Amino acid sequence: MASSDIIGKKYLRAQAFVTGAAFLASAAILRYSPGIPFDPGLPGLLAAASAGYFLFAAAWRPISRDLHAAILSLSLYGTAVMGFVLHMTGGIASPLVCFYFALLVSEVGYGVTSRLSLFAAMASYACVVAGEWAGVLRVADPRALALYSSPAAALFISGSVLSFMALTGSVGKLILGALRADFSDEQLQRRALQEKFAELSSAAQIGTLTHRIVHDLRAPLGAIMGYGELLLRSASRTESEREILGDLLGAVDKMDVTLRDIARFGRAPAAPMERLRLAGLLRNLVTMAKLLPDCGKNTIEESYSGCEELEVLASGQELRQAYFNVLKNAVEALDGQPRDRKVRVVLRAAGGSAEVNIEHDGPPIPAEVLASLFKKPVTGRSGGTGVGMLIAQDLLARNGGKICAENLAQGVRISTRLPLAAAKAPLPAAV
């Protein structure tokens, strides 16, 4: 495969650099720490090996063009180095045999499915142990000498290590396959959920916006009709002027009828009122907002302490749409900002109302945009329509709520209020 689904290729370069630095630091420690019972040539080997890792990190740009080959090459290089390290630190008795397993696990994490490095790691370990056992490689560690003097013990330890290597590599590949399948399914479900919500959101926003536009257009048409009637009744008008005014008023009347029809079509049916627990509603919306592409590098914090039982009487569909619009705006406001910015959703009781504050620590809203935020379509985003906050205001108003916006010392706060439900309202409970 060409890329990793679990760790990510951007960490491979960092891993190579950190490994090189660790090898260099280990070489220095061994060189200047007398009494460590390892081969005297080990510091030099580690220092030389670190150069290979640093070279990999430095030549990252051309290497990363074939990520699969790069990961495999780094694993094979590490396996080769480990063969020498194993021999110099005690062979079959070396405490550093665990690094073979670390190499195999990290390779799985980067998404490599090839078994080449597994076979290389097993061959590297087997060659060192076999060479020392046969006397081809010098053995200085007394623990290793004791183990080699007992064939049963040597076979047991080397066989166990090789078996666990095979198990680590094989199980790792199986786990990787299962994770990939789960990740793929999750991505498909996430994409389907986003597309479905986008469709529902667009339909709801178009209907609400259409009704608002029609409402705004009918007001000046009514004024035109009124002035036209006055002019038509004026005794000073000639017959020709009356005829022109009559045609004009007829055309305006037809426009008004058309707009009334559009309003009836675009107006959403009256949504049923429900007893809603705002904490549950907001928690669900935050879960959905975390799926937005712009939310990946940032955090959404929630605070409902002491307010879990707060209830309002409203349309669940309309409140979900309104608060999702506000939450989506807050998340999108952090796009292009440094990592680890935060969006905060705070619910609290304020007298007889439930107050929901949605804040972010991104850039403030420009003064000219803030002044018109709930009066006309305005947006600070490229490609934005600017109607999200208008629709949120309309939907909240239909449920007795209010909304306002303010710039903070760092960021923006959108505050909303909804009247709390009466203690014994005869409506079914909903979350």
Beta strands, then each sheet from edge to edge (+ up, - down):
strand 1: 274-277
strand 2: 299-303
strand 3: 311-314
strand 4: 342-350
strand 5: 353-360
strand 6: 402-408
strand 7: 411-419
strand 8: 429-430
sheet 1: 3+ 1- 8-
sheet 2: 2+ 4+ 5- 7+ 6-
end
